[in-house]
Amino acid sequence: DSKHFKRWNPAADLDQDGDVDLADLKIVITSLLDPDCR
């Protein structure tokens, strides 16, 4: 059930589009690499 998989972790849905996707991953990586990013 891909819909369930997409919603598995709302906290990881950083761009608030309902999907945990590459955009969210990019946000996570960017913020990890940039300690000043909050």
Secondary structure as GFF3:
##gff-version 3
##sequence-region A 1 38
A	DSSP	alpha_helix	2	6	.	.	.	ID=ss1
A	DSSP	three_ten_helix	10	12	.	.	.	ID=ss2
A	DSSP	alpha_helix	22	33	.	.	.	ID=ss3
###
